[in-house]
Amino acid sequence: MDIEHLRKKYQKKDNSIYNGKKIQDLLSILYHENTKFDKFTLREQGEELGLFRSQYITERSIQPFKIYNGNKKISLNTFLNNSNNNDSFLKIINNRRSLRDYDPNYKISLNELFYLFYHSYGITKKSKIPDTDYILGLRNVPSAGALYPLEIYSSLFNSQITKGLYHYQDKDNCLELIKEGDHVEELRKIINAEPYVNIKNASGIIFITGLIERNSIKYGERGYRFMLQEVGYASLLISYLLEYLSLGSCIVGSCIDDKVNEYLEIDGVFETIHAIIVFGKKKEE
Ligand SMILES: Cc1cc2nc3c(=O)[nH]c(=O)nc-3n(C[C@H](O)[C@H](O)[C@H](O)COP(=O)(O)O)c2cc1C
């Protein structure tokens, strides 16, 4: 799809509050549009991925290493046994592994949701901008220019609070109910996770979206790269927080993008889905 088609397609959806014209011309919006899956390209990609089961690919995928053959090497292994394996921070980061099935009887509490959202993308520090009266809210995730282009949503279907789609509102540290209801069946159709990830048993799904204009107004096209980097930082922090809470998660890479955007009630151009994290309680072993 070229940018002219794109502009026409989304003419009525421009909810840009900044410099609409400048943002509409972004190649990164065009790039993003061209990497979206619809239900056909999703299937096509699935078939292509099947080819990845060849021996050559398997051998290649178990050695993603760059080695400087013949160069001097200083081993770090002597510290392996000395490092403090009981250190709580190291335990959390070393134990994080993708979790694909969950305890169906577990209902996540509001307190756990607080930990998840506040400590990932909540405002944990306030800072006065020098020579102004403005106060900037800083988060535990670093952000290029402190522009914070991300928004966090969660669909909850096994939780102690009303089932539905929520938006984490960082300004007041609260969950805003967007729509009530059990959406698990709808989500199973538009997120390509099964049979590997058991969405039905999960507590819910976290969605990270990005508003390109928040970054591009300062950084232009490069702002898109910064936004994607920040999605990575936020996703990993959320994964670690879940580990801290004795819960677990799996990031899911494929979905029918615009169906997810519609589900989240976002325009899909200026605000788009970037990461999907299925989360829930570990099953007792
Ligand atoms: C961007 C991204 C997309 C992923 N998509 C999927 C997915 O669709 N389904 C799945 O089961 N795992 C998915 N994963 C999880 C990876 O398979 C997993 O991280 C990898 O196998 C390493 O295992 P570990 O997370 O347990 O350490 C994804 C991970 C990332 C970072």
The ligand as an ORCA input file, in Angstrom:
! r2SCAN-3c Opt
* xyz 0 1
  C       8.537    -10.292     19.651
  C       8.292    -11.669     20.213
  C       7.258    -12.430     19.697
  C       6.988    -13.695     20.208
  N       5.911    -14.395     19.717
  C       5.608    -15.592     20.272
  C       4.447    -16.292     19.832
  O       3.707    -15.822     18.954
  N       4.163    -17.491     20.396
  C       4.945    -18.031     21.378
  O       4.630    -19.120     21.871
  N       6.062    -17.378     21.836
  C       6.404    -16.174     21.312
  N       7.487    -15.478     21.768
  C       8.316    -16.057     22.854
  C       9.613    -16.675     22.307
  O       9.299    -17.859     21.617
  C      10.544    -16.948     23.484
  O      10.897    -15.717     24.085
  C      11.832    -17.652     23.043
  O      11.531    -18.967     22.592
  C      12.836    -17.751     24.190
  O      12.292    -18.475     25.283
  P      12.031    -17.832     26.740
  O      11.213    -16.586     26.581
  O      11.288    -18.885     27.515
  O      13.358    -17.526     27.358
  C       7.785    -14.219     21.267
  C       8.831    -13.438     21.785
  C       9.074    -12.180     21.274
  C      10.181    -11.350     21.871
*
